[in-house]
């Protein structure tokens, strides 16, 4: 594929759908959170090391220059290691995910699959991950009815991963137009089902607003 | 003014709405009107479907697939409407069960009012007597009016609770309105699917007749498979539509009941406040002592226009009471009349509630029967839908 000029890339990023932008923001947030965790861990280790050296010097006796240099070196190595190891692990298998955090989990998993999918599927993935984020917020706010939870479980643990995995198993050279449209059609259905679930979860809340308006009208606007 | 009584509007009449009769499936269709634009669009889709169907060979898998699609005709619309039937059945049942606390408050108000009723106090114009024998202290009248002072905080608390109860009823009605709006939408969709199934029925029948001479095998296949499916689905759709219509009417019944009850509560509050105000005036006229009922007056200021109207009535009556004060019995009669008004209101509410409960029970029984029936249909339809999951429904209601 021909490489796009820099300005066009910027333009494309600007033109990216709000879904894509939000997905990017969430991805950046995840990376940042990971980085922060690593820095805190590594910084914590450094502080502990310095404290230990100080206490040793005060209580037990002076540390020689050699020990100091060696400890500093070793400490730096360990700090460095703590920054980069262990590598951010890909999300654990979806099947084992806790139903309460399943949407967030599924979003992470989809992110890892992103590279293997064709361009039209990627925009769909943005929409889906946006829907998953909304769903996660909804699940956090209130536990879903048992049946909805079961349906969601089936969709996110079985049906969606199966679709994506079956597609990625097909050798690149054999991914015909029909295979690709089958994938995007499938993702479309998933998308519809997710928005249906999300809407049904917040139905009571949406109705609540309408009801409250009706109530206020009948209560306060006396003819 | 011809009427010397306080707060006498027209006598309170609360009409319990009649119970909702069962809706026969055959009569259910056509209640929600379809826009001509919708019918033309749906007819067009039916036409396309039939054309595609007869283009296939009767023995081909494509023909079978098309027929299979018909088993899902309206499945989503039915499922949606059925999902609501739980809720609309729930509401009248709850309305019957809880009695909203308004009943309790009205009873409490009645007890308080009976305590103050002058007609239960014997001769108030006699003097107080020690041990019933020796004349002692002032007359009974003064003591009687003093009892208002101690009762007023109770009464105002009850009236304020009644106001909360009224708000609850209003909120209930707002929720019912919302539910009815959604039910109406679901019924519109069912109606569309009924239209589709009827048009399909007609078109398939005609097509089969046309094909009889040229291709009897296909005509037979259309009659035995496609037409059979369509007719079965028509029955399911009509059954669900009948239940939804009945639920829609039942919700209206609950709402109307609430409105009547609201009227009753309003009137009970108004007549009570009116009686207390009358007592203030009468006390002034008879004992020359100002009876101060701050809490009731304060309540009055916050209560809406209905009570203001009573206030007007009272003002015009006050002058007359003072004129009549010369003969002490007439103001007392006025006060008794004011109490009578409260009793009448409360009796009207009580008898209304009895009748309303009856109508509600009949409605709920009828509705549960229908819902039960429709559930059986839906269970069967679900089974078919599960078996034919791979074929999406050929038609969907337009939004």
Boltz contact constraints between the chains, C-beta under 6 A:
constraints:
  - contact:
      token1: [A, 207]
      token2: [B, 178]
      max_distance: 6.0
  - contact:
      token1: [A, 210]
      token2: [B, 178]
      max_distance: 6.0
  - contact:
      token1: [A, 211]
      token2: [B, 174]
      max_distance: 6.0
  - contact:
      token1: [A, 211]
      token2: [B, 175]
      max_distance: 6.0
  - contact:
      token1: [A, 211]
      token2: [B, 178]
      max_distance: 6.0
  - contact:
      token1: [A, 214]
      token2: [B, 174]
      max_distance: 6.0
  - contact:
      token1: [A, 214]
      token2: [B, 177]
      max_distance: 6.0
  - contact:
      token1: [A, 215]
      token2: [B, 170]
      max_distance: 6.0
  - contact:
      token1: [A, 215]
      token2: [B, 171]
      max_distance: 6.0
  - contact:
      token1: [A, 215]
      token2: [B, 174]
      max_distance: 6.0
  - contact:
      token1: [A, 218]
      token2: [B, 170]
      max_distance: 6.0
  - contact:
      token1: [A, 219]
      token2: [B, 170]
      max_distance: 6.0
